[in-house]
Amino acid sequence: MTRVGLLSDTHAFWDDKYLKYFENCDEIWHAGDIGSVEVARKLSAFRPFRAVYGNIDGQDIRRIYPQINRFTTDGAEVLIKHIGGYPG
């Protein structure tokens, strides 16, 4: 089974503890508001990386990552989106 490290809303903040937290993960998934390409590059250099852009992300990130990322892993369908909706 794939071990996933999940995070969001890093807002361009890098903490070396990410490498410790995700040491035992097979993949890292980022659910948006990455904030900088540099953060995405560091995470993707460490582990396979899947991400979506969030509402604060600029065109540099939006050109690389989709708004919605849908895929199958270990037989499970996964959908990542930054904001899933707004309550009525």
FISE-777340 format. One record per residue (C-alpha): residue in three letters; x, y, z. Coordinates in pm, 1 decimal, padded with zeros to 6 digits. Layout:
<rs>
R   rest         c1         c2         c3
R    ALA          X          Y          Z
...
</rs>
This chain:
<rs>
R   rest         c1         c2         c3
R    MET    00000.0    00000.0    00000.0
R    THR    00123.1    00346.4   -00090.4
R    ARG    00209.3    00565.5    00207.5
R    VAL    00104.4    00923.6    00136.6
R    GLY    00219.1    01246.1    00297.8
R    LEU   -00057.6    01502.8    00258.4
R    LEU   -00029.2    01876.9    00307.1
R    SER   -00170.1    02205.1    00182.1
R    ASP   -00143.8    02578.6    00235.4
R    THR    00232.7    02600.3    00264.7
R    HIS    00208.6    02956.8    00124.6
R    ALA    00574.8    02948.7    00007.3
R    PHE    00697.7    02851.7    00355.0
R    TRP    00969.5    02586.2    00360.0
R    ASP    01051.9    02393.2    00674.6
R    ASP    01326.3    02129.9    00675.1
R    LYS    01097.9    01926.4    00903.1
R    TYR    00894.4    01837.1    00592.0
R    LEU    01174.1    01597.6    00500.1
R    LYS    01151.7    01434.5    00842.7
R    TYR    00771.0    01416.7    00837.9
R    PHE    00763.9    01257.2    00491.9
R    GLU    01063.1    01025.8    00535.9
R    ASN    00846.0    00712.3    00547.8
R    CYS    00611.3    00820.8    00267.6
R    ASP    00612.1    00685.8   -00084.9
R    GLU    00449.5    00998.7   -00231.9
R    ILE    00368.6    01354.8   -00127.2
R    TRP    00034.9    01512.5   -00222.4
R    HIS   -00015.5    01887.6   -00193.2
R    ALA   -00374.8    02015.9   -00193.2
R    GLY   -00302.9    02369.9   -00307.8
R    ASP   -00176.9    02710.0   -00202.0
R    ILE    00178.8    02593.8   -00258.5
R    GLY    00291.1    02953.6   -00283.8
R    SER    00618.0    02905.7   -00471.0
R    VAL    00767.2    02681.0   -00733.8
R    GLU    01069.6    02640.5   -00505.3
R    VAL    00864.0    02461.6   -00238.2
R    ALA    00716.3    02229.6   -00502.1
R    ARG    01063.5    02157.6   -00645.1
R    LYS    01207.2    02069.1   -00304.8
R    LEU    00920.1    01833.7   -00226.5
R    SER    00927.0    01671.8   -00571.0
R    ALA    01303.2    01620.4   -00545.5
R    PHE    01247.9    01430.3   -00221.0
R    ARG    00953.6    01204.6   -00316.1
R    PRO    00715.2    01157.4   -00608.8
R    PHE    00487.5    01459.8   -00590.6
R    ARG    00128.0    01527.0   -00693.5
R    ALA   -00031.8    01867.0   -00648.8
R    VAL   -00303.2    02109.4   -00746.4
R    TYR   -00292.2    02485.4   -00747.8
R    GLY   -00481.6    02690.2   -00492.8
R    ASN   -00641.2    03032.1   -00496.6
R    ILE   -00320.8    03213.1   -00392.6
R    ASP   -00100.0    03040.9   -00649.5
R    GLY    00024.6    03246.1   -00942.6
R    GLN    00055.2    03154.6   -01308.0
R    ASP    00397.3    02997.8   -01254.1
R    ILE    00239.0    02723.1   -01041.5
R    ARG   -00085.5    02708.4   -01240.5
R    ARG    00114.5    02627.4   -01555.4
R    ILE    00264.9    02323.4   -01381.4
R    TYR   -00018.8    02187.6   -01164.0
R    PRO   -00388.2    02148.2   -01246.0
R    GLN   -00685.9    02283.9   -01051.4
R    ILE   -00817.6    01928.3   -01008.1
R    ASN   -00599.8    01618.3   -00999.5
R    ARG   -00786.9    01290.1   -01037.2
R    PHE   -00606.7    00957.5   -01045.7
R    THR   -00614.5    00599.8   -00919.4
R    THR   -00365.6    00459.2   -00672.2
R    ASP   -00373.3    00115.9   -00510.9
R    GLY   -00718.1    00062.4   -00665.3
R    ALA   -00864.1    00372.8   -00501.0
R    GLU   -00987.5    00672.8   -00700.0
R    VAL   -00846.6    00997.9   -00564.8
R    LEU   -00947.3    01354.9   -00639.0
R    ILE   -00743.7    01646.2   -00507.2
R    LYS   -00883.1    02000.0   -00520.1
R    HIS   -00790.3    02300.0   -00308.1
R    ILE   -01138.7    02427.3   -00221.9
R    GLY   -01406.5    02160.5   -00247.6
R    GLY   -01697.8    02400.5   -00220.4
R    TYR   -01861.7    02663.0   -00007.5
R    PRO   -02142.3    02594.4    00240.3
R    GLY   -02476.7    02756.2    00162.5
</rs>
